Amino acid sequence: MTDTTALVADTICRTVELGVTITGAAIAEDRTWIDCRPVEADPTCPTCGRPGRLRDHVDRVLTDLPVVGHPTRLRIQLPRFTCIDDGCEVTIFRQRIEAVAAPKATTTRRCARWILQRLAIDKMSVSAVARALGLGWNTVNSLAVSLASEFVAGH
Ligand SMILES: [Zn+2]
């Protein structure tokens, strides 16, 4: 993508606010796949805080907000690093993208917020939310339960 195309895509999809930039997109089975990568590489080891050495890249797929009514997946190409500190318990780690998603989450933070808003404010059904996101009923239901528990617990 040219810089201008990427800027337009990042502005429309608001990925500009998440610290990732769009590198490509595709449609497969009614899902919109958005490829992106972090704008800045951050090699900081989450355990020891020292900078690691670039090893390779891995894809992390996250359910994101529907784009123009279609279920959407972000496919983020994340750099993976080797920790250079022999005393560190971590050997390999991938870059964290805290603004996009919690470390083990399968949906983006903004999508998690969207799910709760649709259920709590718009009184949408779990089935309707699941259909909009291209997820199963059980997945959305357990996401909603865990998000609500986190909220109640004050995290
Ligand atoms: Zn380390």
Backbone and ligand atoms as CSV (ligand in chain L), in Angstrom:
chain,resi,resn,atom,element,x,y,z
A,1,MET,N,N,0.841,-1.201,0.000
A,1,MET,CA,C,0.000,0.000,0.000
A,1,MET,C,C,0.878,1.253,0.000
A,2,THR,N,N,0.404,2.277,-0.685
A,2,THR,CA,C,1.134,3.547,-0.599
A,2,THR,C,C,0.841,4.164,0.763
A,3,ASP,N,N,1.649,5.140,1.156
A,3,ASP,CA,C,1.434,5.807,2.443
A,3,ASP,C,C,0.051,6.447,2.496
A,4,THR,N,N,-0.382,7.029,1.368
A,4,THR,CA,C,-1.680,7.700,1.333
A,4,THR,C,C,-2.813,6.691,1.509
A,5,THR,N,N,-2.732,5.565,0.804
A,5,THR,CA,C,-3.762,4.534,0.923
A,5,THR,C,C,-3.826,4.021,2.356
A,6,ALA,N,N,-2.670,3.771,2.950
A,6,ALA,CA,C,-2.625,3.274,4.326
A,6,ALA,C,C,-3.224,4.305,5.281
A,7,LEU,N,N,-2.907,5.568,5.051
A,7,LEU,CA,C,-3.432,6.625,5.924
A,7,LEU,C,C,-4.952,6.699,5.827
A,8,VAL,N,N,-5.480,6.581,4.617
A,8,VAL,CA,C,-6.934,6.613,4.419
A,8,VAL,C,C,-7.572,5.419,5.135
A,9,ALA,N,N,-7.005,4.224,4.917
A,9,ALA,CA,C,-7.538,3.010,5.554
A,9,ALA,C,C,-7.450,3.123,7.080
A,10,ASP,N,N,-6.308,3.589,7.588
A,10,ASP,CA,C,-6.127,3.715,9.046
A,10,ASP,C,C,-7.074,4.735,9.649
A,11,THR,N,N,-7.417,5.747,8.868
A,11,THR,CA,C,-8.334,6.770,9.362
A,11,THR,C,C,-9.756,6.220,9.396
A,12,ILE,N,N,-10.167,5.556,8.312
A,12,ILE,CA,C,-11.526,5.014,8.248
A,12,ILE,C,C,-11.734,3.942,9.314
A,13,CYS,N,N,-10.761,3.061,9.460
A,13,CYS,CA,C,-10.890,1.954,10.422
A,13,CYS,C,C,-10.413,2.340,11.826
A,14,ARG,N,N,-9.941,3.574,11.969
A,14,ARG,CA,C,-9.457,4.087,13.259
A,14,ARG,C,C,-8.310,3.266,13.842
A,15,THR,N,N,-7.623,2.504,12.982
A,15,THR,CA,C,-6.456,1.771,13.472
A,15,THR,C,C,-5.349,2.755,13.836
A,16,VAL,N,N,-5.476,3.977,13.320
A,16,VAL,CA,C,-4.520,5.032,13.636
A,16,VAL,C,C,-4.481,5.276,15.151
A,17,GLU,N,N,-5.606,4.994,15.825
A,17,GLU,CA,C,-5.676,5.204,17.284
A,17,GLU,C,C,-5.107,4.027,18.073
A,18,LEU,N,N,-4.825,2.933,17.382
A,18,LEU,CA,C,-4.415,1.710,18.080
A,18,LEU,C,C,-2.919,1.421,17.973
A,19,GLY,N,N,-2.211,2.221,17.213
A,19,GLY,CA,C,-0.772,1.991,17.065
A,19,GLY,C,C,-0.422,0.923,16.052
A,20,VAL,N,N,-1.403,0.560,15.200
A,20,VAL,CA,C,-1.117,-0.372,14.111
A,20,VAL,C,C,-1.514,0.305,12.796
A,21,THR,N,N,-0.888,-0.167,11.718
A,21,THR,CA,C,-1.197,0.422,10.419
A,21,THR,C,C,-1.596,-0.687,9.453
A,22,ILE,N,N,-2.571,-0.394,8.603
A,22,ILE,CA,C,-3.115,-1.391,7.676
A,22,ILE,C,C,-2.163,-1.589,6.498
A,23,THR,N,N,-1.899,-2.856,6.187
A,23,THR,CA,C,-0.984,-3.176,5.077
A,23,THR,C,C,-1.709,-3.884,3.933
A,24,GLY,N,N,-2.946,-4.361,4.202
A,24,GLY,CA,C,-3.681,-5.051,3.147
A,24,GLY,C,C,-5.050,-5.451,3.646
A,25,ALA,N,N,-5.897,-5.932,2.736
A,25,ALA,CA,C,-7.237,-6.376,3.125
A,25,ALA,C,C,-7.739,-7.396,2.128
A,26,ALA,N,N,-8.613,-8.272,2.597
A,26,ALA,CA,C,-9.178,-9.290,1.709
A,26,ALA,C,C,-10.556,-9.668,2.220
A,27,ILE,N,N,-11.375,-10.226,1.323
A,27,ILE,CA,C,-12.694,-10.710,1.710
A,27,ILE,C,C,-12.687,-12.219,1.527
A,28,ALA,N,N,-13.061,-12.949,2.567
A,28,ALA,CA,C,-13.155,-14.399,2.455
A,28,ALA,C,C,-14.332,-14.872,3.290
A,29,GLU,N,N,-15.266,-15.581,2.644
A,29,GLU,CA,C,-16.453,-16.122,3.301
A,29,GLU,C,C,-17.191,-15.073,4.135
A,30,ASP,N,N,-17.521,-13.965,3.528
A,30,ASP,CA,C,-18.248,-12.872,4.162
A,30,ASP,C,C,-17.503,-12.228,5.338
A,31,ARG,N,N,-16.225,-12.552,5.492
A,31,ARG,CA,C,-15.454,-11.842,6.518
A,31,ARG,C,C,-14.498,-10.902,5.830
A,32,THR,N,N,-14.319,-9.762,6.457
A,32,THR,CA,C,-13.322,-8.827,5.964
A,32,THR,C,C,-12.057,-9.035,6.788
A,33,TRP,N,N,-10.985,-9.347,6.093
A,33,TRP,CA,C,-9.694,-9.546,6.765
A,33,TRP,C,C,-8.853,-8.300,6.569
A,34,ILE,N,N,-8.445,-7.727,7.667
A,34,ILE,CA,C,-7.602,-6.535,7.594
A,34,ILE,C,C,-6.215,-6.904,8.110
A,35,ASP,N,N,-5.248,-6.798,7.233
A,35,ASP,CA,C,-3.866,-7.076,7.636
A,35,ASP,C,C,-3.243,-5.802,8.167
A,36,CYS,N,N,-2.541,-5.927,9.269
A,36,CYS,CA,C,-1.844,-4.745,9.768
A,36,CYS,C,C,-0.591,-5.131,10.536
A,37,ARG,N,N,0.155,-4.126,10.900
A,37,ARG,CA,C,1.377,-4.340,11.682
A,37,ARG,C,C,1.534,-3.163,12.632
A,38,PRO,N,N,2.271,-3.365,13.745
A,38,PRO,CA,C,2.502,-2.238,14.650
A,38,PRO,C,C,3.274,-1.133,13.928
A,39,VAL,N,N,2.915,0.109,14.218
A,39,VAL,CA,C,3.622,1.237,13.610
A,39,VAL,C,C,5.075,1.260,14.079
A,40,GLU,N,N,5.277,1.021,15.369
A,40,GLU,CA,C,6.622,1.015,15.944
A,40,GLU,C,C,6.933,-0.377,16.460
A,41,ALA,N,N,8.153,-0.864,16.166
A,41,ALA,CA,C,8.575,-2.126,16.767
A,41,ALA,C,C,8.958,-1.857,18.214
A,42,ASP,N,N,8.498,-2.712,19.125
A,42,ASP,CA,C,8.864,-2.552,20.534
A,42,ASP,C,C,9.438,-3.868,21.032
A,43,PRO,N,N,10.775,-3.966,21.079
A,43,PRO,CA,C,11.407,-5.233,21.440
A,43,PRO,C,C,11.540,-5.459,22.951
A,44,THR,N,N,10.849,-4.661,23.777
A,44,THR,CA,C,11.016,-4.768,25.228
A,44,THR,C,C,10.466,-6.080,25.767
A,45,CYS,N,N,11.332,-6.843,26.445
A,45,CYS,CA,C,10.904,-8.106,27.047
A,45,CYS,C,C,9.913,-7.811,28.169
A,46,PRO,N,N,8.722,-8.475,28.171
A,46,PRO,CA,C,7.715,-8.177,29.197
A,46,PRO,C,C,8.154,-8.605,30.595
A,47,THR,N,N,9.152,-9.494,30.681
A,47,THR,CA,C,9.586,-9.990,31.984
A,47,THR,C,C,10.772,-9.203,32.548
A,48,CYS,N,N,11.838,-9.062,31.763
A,48,CYS,CA,C,13.028,-8.397,32.302
A,48,CYS,C,C,13.172,-6.948,31.836
A,49,GLY,N,N,12.398,-6.563,30.829
A,49,GLY,CA,C,12.439,-5.183,30.374
A,49,GLY,C,C,13.602,-4.839,29.459
A,50,ARG,N,N,14.460,-5.833,29.143
A,50,ARG,CA,C,15.576,-5.544,28.236
A,50,ARG,C,C,15.116,-5.733,26.785
A,51,PRO,N,N,15.780,-5.048,25.863
A,51,PRO,CA,C,15.384,-5.218,24.463
A,51,PRO,C,C,15.820,-6.567,23.915
A,52,GLY,N,N,14.925,-7.257,23.227
A,52,GLY,CA,C,15.258,-8.545,22.648
A,52,GLY,C,C,15.789,-8.411,21.237
A,53,ARG,N,N,16.171,-9.552,20.664
A,53,ARG,CA,C,16.662,-9.588,19.285
A,53,ARG,C,C,15.553,-10.124,18.388
A,54,LEU,N,N,15.336,-9.475,17.236
A,54,LEU,CA,C,14.268,-9.900,16.325
A,54,LEU,C,C,14.517,-11.327,15.848
A,55,ARG,N,N,13.478,-12.165,15.957
A,55,ARG,CA,C,13.609,-13.565,15.575
A,55,ARG,C,C,12.815,-13.830,14.297
A,56,ASP,N,N,11.517,-13.528,14.332
A,56,ASP,CA,C,10.650,-13.722,13.166
A,56,ASP,C,C,9.351,-12.950,13.392
A,57,HIS,N,N,8.341,-13.256,12.604
A,57,HIS,CA,C,7.037,-12.616,12.777
A,57,HIS,C,C,5.963,-13.687,12.880
A,58,VAL,N,N,4.928,-13.406,13.678
A,58,VAL,CA,C,3.792,-14.323,13.783
A,58,VAL,C,C,2.501,-13.521,13.621
A,59,ASP,N,N,1.474,-14.198,13.092
A,59,ASP,CA,C,0.183,-13.537,12.938
A,59,ASP,C,C,-0.648,-13.709,14.195
A,60,ARG,N,N,-1.271,-12.641,14.629
A,60,ARG,CA,C,-2.258,-12.732,15.703
A,60,ARG,C,C,-3.582,-12.274,15.116
A,61,VAL,N,N,-4.595,-13.151,15.195
A,61,VAL,CA,C,-5.901,-12.832,14.614
A,61,VAL,C,C,-6.862,-12.437,15.731
A,62,LEU,N,N,-7.516,-11.311,15.552
A,62,LEU,CA,C,-8.450,-10.796,16.551
A,62,LEU,C,C,-9.774,-10.428,15.891
A,63,THR,N,N,-10.863,-10.760,16.561
A,63,THR,CA,C,-12.170,-10.308,16.084
A,63,THR,C,C,-12.277,-8.821,16.369
A,64,ASP,N,N,-12.665,-8.067,15.344
A,64,ASP,CA,C,-12.786,-6.620,15.513
A,64,ASP,C,C,-14.220,-6.194,15.213
A,65,LEU,N,N,-14.472,-4.906,15.311
A,65,LEU,CA,C,-15.797,-4.375,15.009
A,65,LEU,C,C,-16.183,-4.701,13.578
A,66,PRO,N,N,-17.469,-4.947,13.320
A,66,PRO,CA,C,-17.896,-5.147,11.935
A,66,PRO,C,C,-17.605,-3.883,11.114
A,67,VAL,N,N,-17.168,-4.062,9.883
A,67,VAL,CA,C,-16.965,-2.929,8.984
A,67,VAL,C,C,-18.056,-2.985,7.921
A,68,VAL,N,N,-18.785,-1.898,7.768
A,68,VAL,CA,C,-19.967,-1.810,6.907
A,68,VAL,C,C,-20.833,-3.070,6.958
A,69,GLY,N,N,-21.061,-3.529,8.187
A,69,GLY,CA,C,-22.001,-4.622,8.401
A,69,GLY,C,C,-21.448,-6.026,8.227
A,70,HIS,N,N,-20.164,-6.154,7.959
A,70,HIS,CA,C,-19.598,-7.492,7.782
A,70,HIS,C,C,-18.643,-7.838,8.922
A,71,PRO,N,N,-18.690,-9.112,9.373
A,71,PRO,CA,C,-17.746,-9.549,10.405
A,71,PRO,C,C,-16.306,-9.291,9.946
A,72,THR,N,N,-15.499,-8.826,10.858
A,72,THR,CA,C,-14.146,-8.398,10.498
A,72,THR,C,C,-13.095,-9.020,11.415
A,73,ARG,N,N,-11.995,-9.396,10.809
A,73,ARG,CA,C,-10.861,-9.916,11.573
A,73,ARG,C,C,-9.639,-9.063,11.300
A,74,LEU,N,N,-8.943,-8.728,12.377
A,74,LEU,CA,C,-7.641,-8.080,12.217
A,74,LEU,C,C,-6.588,-9.169,12.238
A,75,ARG,N,N,-5.726,-9.159,11.248
A,75,ARG,CA,C,-4.611,-10.111,11.237
A,75,ARG,C,C,-3.346,-9.269,11.387
A,76,ILE,N,N,-2.815,-9.298,12.612
A,76,ILE,CA,C,-1.690,-8.407,12.904
A,76,ILE,C,C,-0.385,-9.186,12.838
A,77,GLN,N,N,0.508,-8.709,11.994
A,77,GLN,CA,C,1.807,-9.362,11.891
A,77,GLN,C,C,2.693,-8.804,13.006
A,78,LEU,N,N,2.948,-9.672,13.996
A,78,LEU,CA,C,3.695,-9.213,15.158
A,78,LEU,C,C,5.133,-9.707,15.137
A,79,PRO,N,N,6.066,-8.814,15.408
A,79,PRO,CA,C,7.446,-9.267,15.531
A,79,PRO,C,C,7.603,-10.140,16.777
A,80,ARG,N,N,8.427,-11.171,16.646
A,80,ARG,CA,C,8.726,-12.021,17.786
A,80,ARG,C,C,10.219,-11.876,18.084
A,81,PHE,N,N,10.531,-11.768,19.348
A,81,PHE,CA,C,11.900,-11.488,19.741
A,81,PHE,C,C,12.447,-12.599,20.639
A,82,THR,N,N,13.769,-12.721,20.646
A,82,THR,CA,C,14.454,-13.618,21.570
A,82,THR,C,C,15.024,-12.736,22.670
A,83,CYS,N,N,14.762,-13.108,23.939
A,83,CYS,CA,C,15.327,-12.325,25.045
A,83,CYS,C,C,16.824,-12.621,25.125
A,84,ILE,N,N,17.610,-11.555,25.247
A,84,ILE,CA,C,19.069,-11.727,25.239
A,84,ILE,C,C,19.633,-11.904,26.655
A,85,ASP,N,N,18.759,-11.795,27.651
A,85,ASP,CA,C,19.211,-11.935,29.036
A,85,ASP,C,C,19.157,-13.406,29.442
A,86,ASP,N,N,20.312,-14.014,29.677
A,86,ASP,CA,C,20.372,-15.446,30.023
A,86,ASP,C,C,19.631,-15.751,31.327
A,87,GLY,N,N,19.549,-14.759,32.206
A,87,GLY,CA,C,18.902,-14.974,33.492
A,87,GLY,C,C,17.387,-14.812,33.436
A,88,CYS,N,N,16.874,-14.403,32.292
A,88,CYS,CA,C,15.433,-14.147,32.179
A,88,CYS,C,C,14.706,-15.452,31.891
A,89,GLU,N,N,13.550,-15.618,32.520
A,89,GLU,CA,C,12.798,-16.875,32.322
A,89,GLU,C,C,12.118,-16.926,30.954
A,90,VAL,N,N,12.032,-15.780,30.295
A,90,VAL,CA,C,11.418,-15.734,28.962
A,90,VAL,C,C,12.495,-15.942,27.905
A,91,THR,N,N,12.225,-16.822,26.937
A,91,THR,CA,C,13.198,-16.961,25.855
A,91,THR,C,C,12.702,-16.254,24.602
A,92,ILE,N,N,11.423,-16.492,24.276
A,92,ILE,CA,C,10.842,-15.873,23.081
A,92,ILE,C,C,9.567,-15.144,23.483
A,93,PHE,N,N,9.398,-13.957,22.959
A,93,PHE,CA,C,8.157,-13.235,23.233
A,93,PHE,C,C,7.747,-12.457,21.997
A,94,ARG,N,N,6.426,-12.272,21.849
A,94,ARG,CA,C,5.949,-11.449,20.742
A,94,ARG,C,C,5.636,-10.057,21.273
A,95,GLN,N,N,5.680,-9.104,20.380
A,95,GLN,CA,C,5.424,-7.731,20.787
A,95,GLN,C,C,4.023,-7.590,21.352
A,96,ARG,N,N,3.917,-6.819,22.437
A,96,ARG,CA,C,2.603,-6.559,23.028
A,96,ARG,C,C,1.925,-5.426,22.291
A,97,ILE,N,N,0.614,-5.521,22.185
A,97,ILE,CA,C,-0.160,-4.466,21.518
A,97,ILE,C,C,-1.318,-4.113,22.446
A,98,GLU,N,N,-0.939,-3.563,23.602
A,98,GLU,CA,C,-1.903,-3.293,24.672
A,98,GLU,C,C,-3.078,-2.427,24.240
A,99,ALA,N,N,-2.830,-1.472,23.347
A,99,ALA,CA,C,-3.929,-0.594,22.928
A,99,ALA,C,C,-4.942,-1.360,22.082
A,100,VAL,N,N,-4.491,-2.434,21.445
A,100,VAL,CA,C,-5.373,-3.199,20.560
A,100,VAL,C,C,-6.133,-4.260,21.343
A,101,ALA,N,N,-5.413,-5.045,22.142
A,101,ALA,CA,C,-6.044,-6.175,22.828
A,101,ALA,C,C,-5.244,-6.575,24.056
A,102,ALA,N,N,-5.933,-7.155,25.027
A,102,ALA,CA,C,-5.270,-7.711,26.198
A,102,ALA,C,C,-4.403,-8.885,25.727
A,103,PRO,N,N,-3.351,-9.239,26.497
A,103,PRO,CA,C,-2.393,-10.249,26.026
A,103,PRO,C,C,-2.997,-11.555,25.508
A,104,LYS,N,N,-4.016,-12.105,26.179
A,104,LYS,CA,C,-4.537,-13.402,25.734
A,104,LYS,C,C,-5.888,-13.319,25.034
A,105,ALA,N,N,-6.357,-12.103,24.813
A,105,ALA,CA,C,-7.697,-11.920,24.248
A,105,ALA,C,C,-7.774,-12.364,22.790
A,106,THR,N,N,-8.983,-12.726,22.360
A,106,THR,CA,C,-9.213,-13.078,20.954
A,106,THR,C,C,-10.047,-11.999,20.247
A,107,THR,N,N,-10.480,-10.995,21.005
A,107,THR,CA,C,-11.160,-9.857,20.390
A,107,THR,C,C,-10.399,-8.586,20.758
A,108,THR,N,N,-10.553,-7.571,19.930
A,108,THR,CA,C,-9.908,-6.293,20.243
A,108,THR,C,C,-10.637,-5.658,21.431
A,109,ARG,N,N,-9.954,-4.724,22.109
A,109,ARG,CA,C,-10.594,-4.040,23.238
A,109,ARG,C,C,-11.831,-3.277,22.788
A,110,ARG,N,N,-11.726,-2.629,21.606
A,110,ARG,CA,C,-12.881,-1.836,21.156
A,110,ARG,C,C,-14.050,-2.741,20.792
A,111,CYS,N,N,-13.745,-3.958,20.324
A,111,CYS,CA,C,-14.810,-4.902,20.003
A,111,CYS,C,C,-15.457,-5.416,21.294
A,112,ALA,N,N,-14.662,-5.653,22.318
A,112,ALA,CA,C,-15.194,-6.086,23.606
A,112,ALA,C,C,-16.159,-5.028,24.151
A,113,ARG,N,N,-15.738,-3.765,24.020
A,113,ARG,CA,C,-16.590,-2.659,24.473
A,113,ARG,C,C,-17.884,-2.633,23.651
A,114,TRP,N,N,-17.743,-2.847,22.356
A,114,TRP,CA,C,-18.899,-2.839,21.439
A,114,TRP,C,C,-19.900,-3.923,21.824
A,115,ILE,N,N,-19.387,-5.110,22.163
A,115,ILE,CA,C,-20.270,-6.220,22.565
A,115,ILE,C,C,-21.116,-5.814,23.780
A,116,LEU,N,N,-20.438,-5.266,24.795
A,116,LEU,CA,C,-21.166,-4.868,26.005
A,116,LEU,C,C,-22.179,-3.764,25.717
A,117,GLN,N,N,-21.796,-2.818,24.863
A,117,GLN,CA,C,-22.725,-1.727,24.525
A,117,GLN,C,C,-23.960,-2.259,23.795
A,118,ARG,N,N,-23.724,-3.166,22.834
A,118,ARG,CA,C,-24.867,-3.699,22.085
A,118,ARG,C,C,-25.809,-4.464,23.018
A,119,LEU,N,N,-25.242,-5.264,23.914
A,119,LEU,CA,C,-26.072,-6.072,24.805
A,119,LEU,C,C,-26.760,-5.209,25.852
A,120,ALA,N,N,-25.986,-4.310,26.494
A,120,ALA,CA,C,-26.521,-3.570,27.641
A,120,ALA,C,C,-27.303,-2.341,27.247
A,121,ILE,N,N,-26.848,-1.597,26.231
A,121,ILE,CA,C,-27.501,-0.333,25.887
A,121,ILE,C,C,-28.563,-0.546,24.813
A,122,ASP,N,N,-28.197,-1.286,23.768
A,122,ASP,CA,C,-29.143,-1.461,22.657
A,122,ASP,C,C,-30.057,-2.667,22.831
A,123,LYS,N,N,-29.817,-3.432,23.914
A,123,LYS,CA,C,-30.632,-4.631,24.185
A,123,LYS,C,C,-30.629,-5.603,23.000
A,124,MET,N,N,-29.492,-5.657,22.311
A,124,MET,CA,C,-29.368,-6.628,21.223
A,124,MET,C,C,-29.249,-8.010,21.863
A,125,SER,N,N,-29.684,-9.036,21.132
A,125,SER,CA,C,-29.569,-10.384,21.683
A,125,SER,C,C,-28.150,-10.906,21.464
A,126,VAL,N,N,-27.775,-11.903,22.249
A,126,VAL,CA,C,-26.472,-12.533,22.078
A,126,VAL,C,C,-26.357,-13.099,20.660
A,127,SER,N,N,-27.457,-13.685,20.154
A,127,SER,CA,C,-27.429,-14.249,18.792
A,127,SER,C,C,-27.145,-13.174,17.750
A,128,ALA,N,N,-27.775,-12.001,17.891
A,128,ALA,CA,C,-27.572,-10.926,16.910
A,128,ALA,C,C,-26.134,-10.419,16.954
A,129,VAL,N,N,-25.598,-10.281,18.167
A,129,VAL,CA,C,-24.205,-9.832,18.308
A,129,VAL,C,C,-23.266,-10.871,17.706
A,130,ALA,N,N,-23.545,-12.147,17.983
A,130,ALA,CA,C,-22.712,-13.236,17.457
A,130,ALA,C,C,-22.720,-13.227,15.929
A,131,ARG,N,N,-23.900,-13.018,15.349
A,131,ARG,CA,C,-24.026,-12.993,13.884
A,131,ARG,C,C,-23.249,-11.804,13.308
A,132,ALA,N,N,-23.360,-10.656,13.937
A,132,ALA,CA,C,-22.669,-9.453,13.440
A,132,ALA,C,C,-21.154,-9.629,13.452
A,133,LEU,N,N,-20.665,-10.411,14.413
A,133,LEU,CA,C,-19.209,-10.565,14.558
A,133,LEU,C,C,-18.678,-11.828,13.887
A,134,GLY,N,N,-19.605,-12.707,13.438
A,134,GLY,CA,C,-19.158,-13.969,12.864
A,134,GLY,C,C,-18.577,-14.896,13.918
A,135,LEU,N,N,-19.161,-14.847,15.114
A,135,LEU,CA,C,-18.719,-15.711,16.212
A,135,LEU,C,C,-19.884,-16.608,16.633
A,136,GLY,N,N,-19.587,-17.631,17.415
A,136,GLY,CA,C,-20.628,-18.501,17.926
A,136,GLY,C,C,-21.328,-17.875,19.127
A,137,TRP,N,N,-22.559,-18.346,19.391
A,137,TRP,CA,C,-23.335,-17.837,20.526
A,137,TRP,C,C,-22.570,-18.032,21.838
A,138,ASN,N,N,-22.016,-19.236,22.011
A,138,ASN,CA,C,-21.294,-19.538,23.254
A,138,ASN,C,C,-20.089,-18.623,23.461
A,139,THR,N,N,-19.391,-18.344,22.369
A,139,THR,CA,C,-18.209,-17.470,22.460
A,139,THR,C,C,-18.608,-16.082,22.938
A,140,VAL,N,N,-19.656,-15.522,22.305
A,140,VAL,CA,C,-20.091,-14.173,22.686
A,140,VAL,C,C,-20.638,-14.174,24.109
A,141,ASN,N,N,-21.395,-15.204,24.437
A,141,ASN,CA,C,-21.958,-15.269,25.783
A,141,ASN,C,C,-20.858,-15.336,26.847
A,142,SER,N,N,-19.858,-16.183,26.645
A,142,SER,CA,C,-18.816,-16.262,27.681
A,142,SER,C,C,-17.943,-15.010,27.695
A,143,LEU,N,N,-17.757,-14.376,26.521
A,143,LEU,CA,C,-17.035,-13.096,26.496
A,143,LEU,C,C,-17.776,-12.057,27.324
A,144,ALA,N,N,-19.096,-11.985,27.106
A,144,ALA,CA,C,-19.911,-10.995,27.811
A,144,ALA,C,C,-19.857,-11.238,29.320
A,145,VAL,N,N,-19.931,-12.500,29.713
A,145,VAL,CA,C,-19.895,-12.818,31.146
A,145,VAL,C,C,-18.549,-12.414,31.742
A,146,SER,N,N,-17.440,-12.732,31.034
A,146,SER,CA,C,-16.141,-12.405,31.622
A,146,SER,C,C,-15.883,-10.896,31.595
A,147,LEU,N,N,-16.367,-10.205,30.557
A,147,LEU,CA,C,-16.202,-8.745,30.514
A,147,LEU,C,C,-17.001,-8.080,31.634
A,148,ALA,N,N,-18.221,-8.577,31.846
A,148,ALA,CA,C,-19.055,-8.007,32.898
A,148,ALA,C,C,-18.437,-8.263,34.270
A,149,SER,N,N,-17.851,-9.471,34.465
A,149,SER,CA,C,-17.217,-9.759,35.762
A,149,SER,C,C,-16.016,-8.860,35.993
A,150,GLU,N,N,-15.219,-8.625,34.925
A,150,GLU,CA,C,-14.076,-7.717,35.057
A,150,GLU,C,C,-14.536,-6.330,35.447
A,151,PHE,N,N,-15.640,-5.900,34.809
A,151,PHE,CA,C,-16.164,-4.565,35.079
A,151,PHE,C,C,-16.618,-4.470,36.529
A,152,VAL,N,N,-17.335,-5.473,36.985
A,152,VAL,CA,C,-17.832,-5.468,38.358
A,152,VAL,C,C,-16.661,-5.483,39.347
A,153,ALA,N,N,-15.615,-6.247,38.993
A,153,ALA,CA,C,-14.445,-6.344,39.865
A,153,ALA,C,C,-13.591,-5.079,39.814
A,154,GLY,N,N,-13.889,-4.198,38.854
A,154,GLY,CA,C,-13.197,-2.910,38.795
A,154,GLY,C,C,-11.874,-2.907,38.064
A,155,HIS,N,N,-11.627,-3.876,37.182
A,155,HIS,CA,C,-10.371,-3.881,36.433
A,155,HIS,C,C,-10.438,-2.948,35.234
L,1,ZN,ZN,ZN,13.675,-11.077,29.293
